[in-house]
Amino acid sequence: MDITLSAIKADVGGYVGHSCTHPDTLEKARESLGRAKEEGILIDYHVTHCGDDIQLITTHQKGEDSEQIHKLAWDTFVECTEVAKKLKLHGAGQDLLADAFSGNVRGLGPGVAEMQFTERKAETILIFMADKTASGAWNLPLYKMFADPFNTIGLVIASNMHSGFTFEVHDVLEAKKIVFSAPEEIYDMLVLLGAPGRYAVKSVYHRQTGEIAACASTQRLSMMAGRYVGKDDPVCIVRSQGIFPAVGEILEPFAAPNIVKGWMRGSHHGPLTPVPFHGSKATRFDGPPRVIAAGFQLAEGRLIGPSDLFDDIAFDRARQNALVMADFLRYMGPFEPHRLPLDEMEYTTMPEVSEKLAPRFQPLDE
């Protein structure tokens, strides 16, 4: 059975501030997707949130980039925004950058990760949702999942994974893409993946079969708006088991929190902290950045789940280490490397301050 799995997110208004999502906006989203399921547009859906972002997870047979599905998501976010405005939630509708839908939500603000595949006998899916970070946050985890044998032992001992994976990497500044084969081109690929502000993994494919293994949102919200409007807060879908890494191999990269950009005003580096669903509320300095993991089994397109995969004592130390890392970074206050370098601050509110100071600069005496 051919299935399309779509994960589309947007911040339609924060409760309180940028910390969380109001239950009424989530309920409005469920009502909208529920109608679509009754009308036969969707096979199934699940609505959740990570921090202040509403996450719409849907299954259907409309294919990727379906105008019908994307319009459904857009209309749902518009309805949720109306609720947010009535409740005077913070930044109501901030991720909706256009006045009207124009065929596809890509470029309109919401983040999108979609993949189409033939459902296997046992189809295991993990969906990662992050808050207070940017699209390149998945670079290191995806590299570890699909290219690092110290993380994924299946690359060494499982014959159906030994051929490796291919990575489609996007240059989000110049709207270009490049494909790398792992393991042969790992060194070349790491040149780009190590610069997540510009390059982001879009998708990963099994080299032998060509089947899609993972897909991530790579939208840069600030670049679309031309100004600071919030964090990208990306989503990522990963298929598991069989010819793909096991669930434990997919989760393992998050046992060692990596430093990502985002956090307060999208202007700081912080640890990507793996938390259970109930731990996604972002309050300390509007953070630190965090990620949740929802596990599903698919059954003829039905979403069986979710299982809260980071709700496990095995990730307690990762959470504690992330908090220690957060402490060290916060000690730096407005200094780099906690604050992003100036070339990364172009789309924040920093240029307004720089412009005010510019007339006061005088030439140095020779």
GUDRENBA-12667 format. One record per atom (N, C-alpha, C, O, CB): residue in one letter; x, y, z. Coordinates in pm, whole numbers, plus 50000, padded with zeros to 5 digits. Glycine has a CB too. Example, Ala and Ser with C-alpha at 12.3 -4.5 7.8 and 13.67 -1.06 7.14 Angstrom:
A513194943150780A512304955050780A513204967050780A514244966850846A511314955350905S512854977550708S513674989450714S512905000350787S513415011450804S514084994050572
END
This chain:
M500854988150000M500005000050000M500885012550000M501715014250090M499045000050123D500715021249900D501485033549893D500885043949989D499695046749987D501515039049748I501755049450070I501355058950173I502205071550162I503395070750132I501475052750314T501605082950186T502365095350204T502215099550349T501095100850400T501885106650106L503335101850414L503345106450553L503825120850553L504925123750507L504255097350643S503005129750605S503325144050606S503375149050750S502465146650830S502285152050525A504455156050782A504575162750912A504755177750883A505765181850827A505785156950997I503765185550921I503775199850892I503555207451022I502635204451098I502665203550786K504415217251049K504335224451176K504265239451156K504675244751052K505535221051263A503725246351256A503705261051255A503465266051396A502805259551477A502625266351157D503995277751422D503715284951547D502595294751517D502785304451443D505005292351602V501425292251573V500285301151550V500015310251669V499085318251666V499035292951519G500835308951774G500645317251893G501095309952017G500705298552040G499205321451907G501915316552098G502485310052215G501695312552342G501045322852359G503885314752235Y501775302652433Y501105303252563Y502045297252668Y502245285152665Y499725295652559V502605304652754V502665319252769V503955323852702V504965316952711V502615323752921G503955335352634G505115339352557G505385328852451G504475324752379G506345341252647H506635324552441H507035314352343H507165300552408H507805291852350H508345318352277S506605298452524S506945286452599S506135274052562S506675262952568S506765289052743C504875275452525C504035263652507C502885266852410C502805277752354C503475258852643T502005257052392T500865258152302T499575256952383T499465248452470T500915247152191H498605265552354H497355265152429H496495253252385H496405250352266H496575278352411P495865246352480P495025234752445P493925237752344P493565229052265P494405229152569D493385250052345D492295253252253D492755253452108D491995249852018D491685266752289T494005257752083T494505257651945T494735243351898T494505240151781T495805265851933L495195234751989L495385220651953L494045214051923L493945206051829L496105213152067E493035217352001E491715211451980E491125216151845E490495208351775E490755215252096K491345228751811K490875233851682K491565226251568K490915223051468K491135249051670A492845223351583A493565215751480A492985201651466A492825196551355A495075214951513R492675195451578R492095181951574R490725182151505R490395173051430R491965176151717E489935192551532E488625193751467E488795194651315E488055188151240E487865206051521S489745202751270S489955204751128S490405191851059S489865188050955S490985215851105L491395184951118L491885172651057L490855161451070L490785152450986L493215168451120G490065161951176G489005151951193G487975152851082G487515142551031G488315153751328R487605165051043R486675166950931R487275161350802R486585154950722R486335181850913A488565163950783A489235159250662A489265144050656A489135138150549A490665164750654K489425137650770K489425122950773K488025117650740K487895107950667K489875117750912E487005124050794E485625119950766E485295121550617E484525113750562E484645127950851E485885131550554E485635134050412E486485125250322E486355125750199E485905148650380G487365117150380G488185108050302G489455114150247G490145107850166G487385102850191I489775126250289I491015132750242I492225126250310I493255124050247I490975148050271L492065123350437L493145117150515L492785102850551L491615099350567L493425125250643I493815094550563I493615081250621I493615082450772I492745076850839I494715071350574D494585089950825D494665091650970D495445104351000D496055110350911D495345079351037Y495415108451127Y496135120551167Y496465119851315Y495865112151390Y495305133251136H497415127851354H497735129851496H498185144251512H498995149251434H498835119751546V497665151051613V498025164951643V498765165251776V498275159751875V496775174151646T499915171551778T500645173151902T501365186551899T501105194751811T501645161451925H502255188751993H503025201251993H504395198652053H504575189452133H502285212352072C505355206952014C506655207552079C506885222152112C507055230452023C507815201651987G506895225252240G506965239252280G505765246852228G504625242952255G508265245652229D506005257752153D504905266052105D504535263051960D503865271051895D505265280752118D504955251551909D504665247951770D503635236651761D503785226251825D505945243851698I502595238851681I501615228351655I502155219151546I502645223851443I500225234351614Q502045206151568Q502555196151475Q501365188251418Q500615182051492Q503565186551545L501215188751285L500175181251217L500815169251149L501585170751054L499405190151114I500505157351197I501035144951138I499885137951069I498885134551132I501695135651248T500015135650938T498905129850862T499405118750770T500555118750726T498185140750780T498515109250742T498765099150639T497665100250535T496505102750568T498835084750700H498045098350408H497085099650297H497675093050174H498765087350180H496755114750269Q496965093850065Q497435088249938Q497435098649827Q497185095649710Q496575076249898K497705111049866K497695122249772K499085125349717K499225133649627K497125134649838G500125118749770G501475121249725G502105133349793G501435140949862G501485123149576E503415135049771E504125146349827E503725159349757E503365159349639E505645144249817D503795170149830D503475183549777D502055184449721D501795192149629D504475187349667S501145176549778S499745177049734S499125190549771S499165194649887S498945165449797E498565197249672E497915210049700E496765208349799E496545216949884E497395216449569Q496045197349788Q494915195049877Q495365193450022Q494755198950113Q494135182549832I496435185950042I496945183650178I497575196250234I497365199650350I497975172150178H498335203250152H498975215450200H497945226450229H498095234150323H500005220450098K496895226950148K495835236750177K495105233250306K494725242050383K494835237550060L494915220250329L494305215850454L495145220550573L494615225750671L494155200450457A496465218650563A497345223150672A497275238250689A497185243250801A498795218750645W497315245550576W497255260150583W495945264850646W495945273250736W497405266250443D494825259350599D493525263350653D493425259850802D492825267250880D492385256450575T494025248550840T494015244650981T494785254851064T494315258951170T494625230650999F495955258851017F496735268651092F496035282151096F496135289351196F498125270251030V495325285750990V494565298350989V493455297751095V493255307351169V493955301150849E492745286551101E491695284951203E492285285651343E491705291751433E490945271551184C493445279351362C494095279551493C494545293751528C494515297751644C495285269951495T494985301251427T495405315051449T494245323651497T494425332351582T496005320851322E493055321351442E491885328851488E491605326151636E491255335351711E490645325151403V491765313751677V491615310451819V492685317651900V492405323252006V491705295051842A493915317451849A495035323851918A494795338851934A495105344552039A496335321451843K494245345151831K493985359551839K492915362751943K493015372652015K493545364951702K491885354251950K490835356452050K491385355052191K490935361952283K489695346652029L492355346152208L492955344052340L494115353652365L494725353452472L493445329752353K494425362152264K495535371552270K496845364452303K497635369052385K495255382352374L497055353052237L498305345752256L499445353452191L499235361652101L498205331552196H500655350752238H501815358252191H502175354252049H502255342352017H503015356052284G502395364151963G502825361651825G501815353651745G502205344951668G504125354351826A500545356451761A499505348751691A499735349051540A499825359651479A498115354251724G499835337151481G500005335851337G501395339451286G501545342451168G499025344351269Q502415339251373Q503725344251332Q504395335951222Q505225341151148Q504635344751452D504035323151211D504645314951106D503875315150975D504295308750878D504765300751154L502775322450970L502005323550846L502405336650779L501905347350813L500455322950873L503315335550683L503945347350626L503205353250507L503605363650454L505345344150586A502145346750463A501385351650347A499945354150389A499475349050490A501445341450230D499245362150309D497845365150338D496915354050289D495795352750338D497455378350274A497385346150193A496525335750137A497375324050089A498565325550062A495675341250021F496765312550079F497425300450031F497675301649882F496855307049808F496585287850063S498845296349838S499185297549696S499675284249638S500645283949563S500245308349676G498995273349673G499285260449612G500165251249691G500145239149671G499905262649483N500975256849784N501915248849860N502355257049980N502555269149969N503135244649772V502505250550098V502905258050216V504405260750218V504875268750300V502505250750341R505185254050130R506615256750126R506835271350085R506315275949984R507335247050028G507595278350164G507845292450138G506845301750202G507005313950197G507855294749992L505805296150263L504785304450329L504975305150480L504235312150548L503395299150298G505965297850533G506225298450676G506265284950746G507255282050814G505205306750740P505225276550733P505235263650802P506395254750756P506835255450642P503915256450781G506875246150849G507905236450815G507285223550768G506245219450820G508815233850935V507905216950669V507315205150606V508355194150592V509465196450544V506725208650470A507985182050633A508745169950602A507735159650553A506765156550622A509565164550728E507955154450432E507035144850372E507795133650305E508895135750253E506105151750272M507225121750305M507805110850229M506705101350182M505725098850253M508845103250312Q506895096050061Q505965086350004Q506695073049990Q507835072649944Q505415091249866F506035062050029F506665048950026F505595038150026F504425040850052F507615047150144T506025026049996T505125014550004T505225008850145T506305004950190T505475003749897E504115008450214E504115003850353E504584989350362E504084980550291E502705005250414R505534986950450R506074973550469R505174965250561R504204970250617R507494974450528K505534952550574K504774943650662K504734949050804K503704948250871K505374929650661A505854954550849A505924961550978A506614974850951A507834975250933A506694952951089E505854985450949E506384998650914E506565006951040E505595011751099E505445005950814T507825008551081T508175015851203T508645029851166T509535031551083T509265008351284I508035039751228I508305053851196I508645061451324I507975059651426I507095060351123L509665069851318L509975079151426L509865093251371L510405096151264L511395076451486I509185101951443I509065115851402I509665124551513I509185124551626I507575119751374F510705131951477F511365141051570F510845155151547F510735159651433F512905140551554M510515161851655M510025175551649M510825184051747M510935180651864M508495176251681A511385195151698A512255203451781A511655217251801A510845221951721A513635204551718D512075223751909D511645237351937D512855245651978D513765240752044D510555237652047K512835258251937K513885267951967K515215264551900K516285265951959K514085269052116T515125259851775T516335257151700T516075258651551T514965262151510T516875243151731A517105256051470A517045258551326A517115245551248A517345234851304A518185267851284S516905246651116S516755234751032S517985225951029S517845213751012S516415238950893G519195231451044G520405223351042G520615214851165G521615207651174G521565232051023A519715215551261A519875208151387A519925193051365A520445185851450A518745211551482W519375188151252W519345173651229W520635168551164W520815156351153W518155170051141N521525177351122N522705172851048N523515162351124N523795151551071N523595184551017L523885165351247L524705156051324L523955143251358L524495132451338L525205162751452P522705143951409P521975131551436P521795122751313P521985110551321P520625134851494L521435128551199L521235120451078L522545114451029L522565103050982L520595128950967Y523635121851041Y524935116251005Y525235104051092Y525655093651042Y526045126951021K525035105351223K525315094151313K524415082251284K524875070751284K525145098551458M523135084751259M522185073751234M522585065651111M522545053351114M520785079251216F522965072651002F523075066050873F524505064950819F524715059350711F522245073250775A525505070250892A526865069750839A527935066750942A529095064750906A527185082650773D527585066251070D528585064351174D528475050351235D527525047651308D528435075051283P529425041251207P529345027651261P529525026951412P529145017051474P530375018951195F530105037451473F530215037551618F528855040051683F528635036751799F531225048251663N527935045951606N526555047951652N525655036651605N524895031051684N526005061551603T525745033251478T524835023651416T525615011051377T526225010651270T524125029851291I525605001051462I526374988851437I525834981151317I526544972951258I526354979951561G524584983751279G524004977251163G524764980051035G524744972050942G522584981351147L525444991651029L526244994950911L527394984950894L527904983150783L526785009150922V527794978651004V528914969251001V528434954750988V528964947150907V529754970751127I527434950951068I527094936751080I525804932651012I525514920751003I527014933151223A525014942250963A523764938750894A524004939450743A524294950050689A522594948350936S523884928050675S524184927550532S523284936650450S523694941750346S524064913350481N522034938850497N521104947150419N521334962050440N520634970150378N519684943650455M522294966050525M522654980150543M524104982850504M524534994450502M522424984250688H524854972350474H526294973650454H526654982250333H527764987650325H526914959850438S525734983550239S526004991650119S525975006650148S526465014550068S525014988450010G525405010450262G525385024450301G524155032250254G523185026350207G526605031150249F524225045350267F523095054150237F523555066350159F524735070050164F522395058450367T522635072550088T522925085050019T522215096450091T521105094850142T522485084449869F522875108050093F522375119950163F522135131050062F523035134749986F523365124650273E520915136450060E520635148449982E520775160350075E520055161550174E519215147949917V521715169250042V522025180750128V521645193550055V521975195349937V523535180850167H520955202450125H520505215050065H521355226850113H521665228050232H519035217550097D521715235350019D522305248250051D521115257850067D520515262149969D523325253249938V520775261050191V519555268650217V519715283450185V518725290750180V519125266950362L520945288050163L521155302050127L521025304249977L520475314449934L522525306750175E521515294849898E521495296549753E520505287249683E520495286649560E522865294349697A519685279949760A518645271149704A519245261149604A518755259949491A517555279549636K520305254149647K520925243749566K520945230749646K520725230749767K522365247849524K521195219649576K521295206949646K522445198749589K522855200749475K519975199049637I522935189449670I524005180449630I523745167049697I523205166549807I525415186149668V524135156049633V523935142649686V525275136049713V526165136249627V523085134049588F525425130249832F526645123349871F526345108649896F525255105049942F527265129949997S527325100049865S527225085849896S528095082750016S529285085950017S527645077149774A527505076550117A528265072350235A528385057150232A527395050250202A527575077350368P529585051650261P530675058250332P531735065050246P532575072150301P531335048550417E531745063150113E532865067850031E533095082950041E534245087450043E532635064149887E532015090750049E532145105250042E531885112050177E531495123650182E531205110849939I532105104650285I531845110150418I532655122950442I532125132850492I532165099750525Y533935122650408Y534775134250438Y534305146650364Y534265157650420Y536235131350403D533955144950236D533445156250159D532125161250218D531885173250230D533255152350010M531265151750256M529965155450310M530085163150441M529335172550465M529115142950331L531035159150525L531185165650654L531665180150641L531435188250731L532155157850740V532335183350530V532705197250506V531455206150510V531485217150565V533445198750370L530375201250452L529125208950447L528275207150572L527765216850628L528325205050325L528125194650618L527245192250733L527735199350858L526945202550947L527135177350761G529045201850864G529575208950980G529245223650982G529595230651078G531055207250985A528575228450878A528125242450872A526595242550863A526055246050758A528765250050751P525895238650971P524435237050965P523655249850944P522465249350913P523955230651089G524295261450960G523605273850933G523325275850785G522415283350748G524405285350985R524115269150701R523945270650557R523505257650490R522705257950397R525225275550494Y524025246450536Y523735233550473Y522925224650566Y523225223750685Y525035226550432A521905218150512A521035209750593A520695197050516A520415197450396A519765217350632V520715185750587V520295173150527V518795173850501V518015176150593V520665160950618K518405171650376K516985171450342K516415157350348K515335155150403K516765177350203S517165147650292S516655133950289S517805123950282S518915127350243S515695131850170V517495111650320V518455100750319V517795088850251V516615086150272V518935097050464Y518575081650167Y518025070250092Y518925057950110Y520145059150121Y517895073849942H518305046150111H519045033550113H519695031949976H519015032349874H518105021350147R521005029949973R521715029949845R521335018049756R521225019549634R523205029749869Q521125006549815Q520884994549736Q519484994449676Q519304990649560Q521094982249820T518484998549755T517094997849711T516575011149661T515585011549587T516234992949822G517205022249700G516725035549664G515565040249749G515025051049725G516315035649521E515165032249848E514025036049932E514385047650024E515495048450076E513545024150016I513425056750043I513665068050132I513725063250275I512905055150319I512575078850115A514715068450349A514925064550488A514575075750584A514085073250695A516355060350509A514815088250543A514565099550632A514295111950550A514765113250437A515745101850728C513545121250608C513235133950544C513095144650651C512465142250755C511945132950457A513665156350627A513635167150726A513135179950663A513225181850541A515025169350787S512595188850746S512235202150698S513505210650695S514305210150788S511145208750788T513675218250588T514865226650574T514505241350557T515355249450520T515715222050456Q513255244950582Q512815258750564Q513535268050662Q513645264850781Q511285259950581R514035279550613R514625289850698R513605301150711R513455309250619R515985294950640L512925301550823L511815310850843L512265325450828L511585333350763L511195308750981S513385328850889S513835342750885S514195347150743S513975358650707S515045344650976M514745337850662M515085341350525M513845343750441M513845352150351M515935330450462M512765336250470M511515338350398M510915351950432M510385358850345M510515327250430A511005355550560A510375367850605A511285380050586A510805391350581A509995366650752G512615377550574G513565388550562G513825395550693G514425406250696G513075398350462R513365389750802R513525395650935R513285384751038R512845373751004R512555407650956Y513575387951164Y513355378251270Y511855376651298Y511175386351330Y514095382451398V511355364351286V509955361651320V509845349251410V508735344851440V509115359751193G510965343751452G510935331851536G511895321351482G512555323451381G509515326151544K511965310151552K512865299351513K512205290251409K510985289951396K513285291151635D513045282651336D512525273651233D511805261751295D510805256951241D513655268951143D512335256851408D511715245851483D511395234051390D510225231351363D510435250551554P512435227151341P512265217451234P511655204151278P511625200851397P513575214851170V511175196651179V510665183051200V511465173451114V512075177451015V509135182151165C511485160651154C512245150651081C511545137151094C511205132851205C513705149851135I511345130450982I510725117150979I511815106950946I512585108850853I509565116550874V511865096151024V512865085651001V512175072051001V511435068851094V513985086151108R512415064050897R511915050350894R512925041150963R514125043550958R511655045650747S512405030751029S513265022451112S513025007651088S511995003551035S513035025651258Q514024999651128Q514014985051124Q514144979850980Q514004987450884Q512724979551188G514414967050968G514594961050836G515864966050772G516954964050826G513404963950746I515734972650655I516904977750584I517364991250638I518314997150587I516594978850436F516684996150741F517025008950803F517535006550945F517344995650999F515805018450804P518195016451006P518665014851143P517525011151239P516375014951217P519345027551191A517865003851345A516895000151448A516505012451528A517175022751524A517474989351541V515405011451601V514925022751682V516025027751775V516255039751785V513685018651764G516705018451843G517765022551935G518915029551867G519525038451926G518285010552008E519225025751743E520295032451668E519875046451625E520705055451618E520685024151546I518605048251598I518085061351557I518045070951677I518265082951661I516685059951495L517765065751794L517685074251912L519055077151974L519225087252043L516795067752016E520015068551948E521315069552015E522015083051997E522645087552092E522215058851965P521955089751881P522655102751870P522225112951974P523005121752010P522435108451734F521005111852022F520495121852116F520945119152260F520635126952350F518985122352110A521665108052280A522205105252413A523375114552445A523765115852560A522655090652423A523935120952342A525015130652359A524545143752295A524725145552175A526375125652296P523955152852372P523375164952315P524385173052233P525505175352277P522805173752426N523975177152114N524835185552031N524395200152041N523245203152073N524815180951884I525335208952014I525065223252023I524415227951892I524935225351783I526375231252052V523295234851904V522575239951788V522305254751807V522425260051918V521255232051765K521925261351698K521605275551711K520105277451727K519305269051684K522125283551588G519735288451789G518325291251814G518165297951949G518585309351970G517495278451808W517535290552041W517315294952179W516675308852181W515795311652098W518655295152258M517085317652271M516445330652287M516595339352162M517715341552115M517025337952408R515465344052108R515415352951992R516125347151870R516495354651779R516015366252027G516305333851866G516985327451755G518415331951740G518985330951631G516245330251628S519025336751849S520325343551840S521425337151924S522475343151942S520165357651882H521195325151974H522145318952065H522345304152035H521485297651976H521685320652209H523505298952076H523765284652070H523325278152201H523445283952309H525275281852042G522815265952188G522395258652307G522325243752280G522355239552164G521035263752356P522225235452384P522195220952368P520815216052325P519805220152382P522615214052499L520785207352224L519525201352180L519175190352281L519795179752282L519625195652032T518185192952364T517875184652479T516745174852448T515645179252413T517515193252599P516975161652461P515905151952436P514965151252556P515395148252667P516495138052406V513675153852534V512725154352644V511475146152610V511165144252492V512335168952677P510765141252712P509455135052686P508445145452644P508705157452653P508955127552811F507295140952597F506275150352549F505985161252652F505875172952617F504985142852515H505855157152778H505455166952881H506605176452916H506405185952992H504985159653008G507795173852862G508945182352893G509295192252784G510385197852785G510125173952921S508385194352689S508735203052575S508465217752602S508775226152517S507965198752453K507905221152717K507665235252750K509005242252769K509815238152852K506785236652877A509255252852692A510545259652692A510465272652771A509845282252725A511015262552547T511075273052889T510945284852975T512265291553009T512315303753019T510255281053101R513365283853028R514605290153069R515255297352953R515695291052857R515575279753127F515295310752959F515845318652849F515145314452720F515755313652614F517405316752836D513835311852732D513015306652621D513605293652565D513605291652444D512895317152509G514105285152650G514725272852602G515065263852720G514305263452817G515985275852520P516195256652714P517065255552598P516415247752484P515335242152502P518375248952637P517055247352367P516465239752255P516165225452297P516895219452375P517425239752133R515065220152245R514685206552285R514055198952171R513615204852072R513725206952403V514015185652186V513495176952083V512675165952147V513055160452251V514635171051996I511525162552085I510725151252128I510735140852015I510995144151899I509255155552163A510465128452051A510475117451953A509185109451968A508935103452072A511725108251972A508375109451863A507115101951861A507275089651773A507605090751655A505935110851811G507045077951830G507175065551755G505815060251714G504875060151793G507915055151836F505705055651589F504455050151537F504725037151463F505805035251406F503755060251444Q503765028251463Q503665017451366Q502545021251271Q501515026451314Q503405003451436L502725018651142L501665021151046L500935008151015L501564997750998L502225027550917A499625008851007A498794997250972A497785001650868A496745007450902A498084991151098E498084999050741E497235003850630E497025018950639E495925023950615E495874996550631G498085025950675G498035040350684G497585045750818G497715057650844G497145045550581R497065037150904R496655041751037R497875043751126R498805035651125R495665031651102L497865054451202L498955057651292L498745050651426L497905054851506L499075072951312I499485040151451I499395032851577I500415039051672I501615036851659I499645017351558G499925046751768G500815053951858G500205067651891G499005069851871G502215055651795P501035076651942P502485075851947P503025069852076P502375070152181P503065089351927S504225064452066S505005060652183S505985071952211S506685076452120S505755046952162D506035076452335D506905087552375D508315081952399D508625077352508D506355094752505L509155082452295L510405074952297L511495080952385L512415073852425L510915073652159F511425093652416F512415099552507F511935099152652F512635103952742F512715113952466D510775093452676D510285091752813D510895078852869D510205068852889D508705091152818D512195079452893D512985067752929D514135072453018D514795082352987D513515060152803I514375065353129I515445069353220I516815068853150I517765075153196I515465060353344A516915061353039A518185060652968A518625074252914A519805076152885A518095050752855F517685083852900F518025097152851F518115107452964F518295119352938F516995101552749D518005102853089D518115112253201D519495118853204D519595130953228D517855105053333R520545110953181R521885116853184R522085126653069R522745136853086R522955105753178A521515123552954A521605133052841A520955146252878A521475156952848A520945127152715R519815145352945R519125157652987R519965165253089R520065177453082R517735154353047Q520585157953183Q521405164553284Q522635170953220Q522995182253254Q521825154553393N523275163653129N524445169353060N524055181752979N524815191352973N525085158752967A522885181452918A522425192952842A522255205152932A522575216352892A521115189752770L521755202953051L521565214153144L522905219853190L523045231953207L520755209553266V523895211053208V525235215853243V525805223953127V526385234653148V526175203953278M525635218953005M526085226352888M525375239852879M525995249952844M525855218152759A524085239952910A523315252452907A523875262353007A523955274352978A521835249752935D524245257553125D524815266353227D526095272953176D526255285153188D525115258553356F527005265053119F528275270553071F528045281052962F528705291452961F529185259453018L527115278252871L526855287752764L526215300452818L526565311452775L525955281552658R525285299052912R524615310852966R525575319953041R525345332053049R523475306553058Y526665314253098Y527655322653166Y528225333153070Y528685343753114Y528785313953223M528195330252940M528785339352841M527885351252809M528355361052752M529075331752713G526605350552846G525695361752821G525695366052675G525455357752587G526075373452909P525965378952647P525895383852509P527165381452429P527295386552318P525595398452510F528115373752483F529365371252413F529295358352330F528635348652368F530515370452513E529985358552216E530175346152140E531075336952223E531925341952296E530805349051998P530925323752214P530105316352119P528665313652164P527935306552094P530755303552089H528235319052281H526835317052318H525945324652221H525035318952162H526575321552465R526215337652206R525505345152104R526065341351968R527265338951955R525605360552128L525215340851867L525665337351733L526635347951679L526555359551719L524465335751638P527555344051588P528425354051527P527625363951444P526495361051404P529485347251440L528205375451418L527475386251353L526895382351217L525795386651182L528375398051335D527625374051139D527095370451008D525885361551017D525165359750918D528165363750926E525635355651135E524435347551156E523295355951215E522175351051230E524755335851249M523585368451246M522585376951312M521855386051214M521075394651254M523245385551420E522115384151084E521575393250982E520065394050986E519495404750963E522015388750845Y519405382751014Y517945382551009Y517315383751147Y516105381851162Y517475369650943T518115387151248T517565389551381T517305404451396T517325411851297T518525384451493T517055408951519T516835423251543T518145430851558T518125443051573T515975425151668M519295423951555M520595430551571M520855441651469M521375452051508M521685420351561P520515439951338P520805450751242P520185464151279P520735474651244P520325446751106E519055464051349E518435476651389E519345484151486E519465496451479E517055474051454V519985476751576V520915482951670V522165487651597V522645498751621V521285473151784S522695479151509S523915482651434S523715495151350S524595503651342S524355471051345E522545496251289E522255507851205E522245520751288E522685531251241E520905506051134K521735519951409K521705531651496K523105536151536K523365548051552K520875528751621L524015526451552L525375529651596L526275533951481L527295540551504L525975517751665A525925530351358A526805532751245A527315547251233A528505549251210A526095528851118P526455557451248P526935571451231P527965575551335P528665585451315P525775581051237R528075568151444R528985572251552R530415567551528R531335572051597R528495566951686F530625558551431F531975553651404F532785564351332F532285570851240F531915540751319Q534045566251375Q534945575851315Q536185568651261Q536575558251316Q535335586651418P536815573851156P538045567551102P539135567551206P539215576651288P538525574850976L539985557351203L541145556751291L542195566751241L542375568551121L541725542251297D542885573051334D543975581951296D545145573651245D545555563951309D544415590951416E545665577451129E546825570251072E548085573751148E549155568651115E546995573450923
END
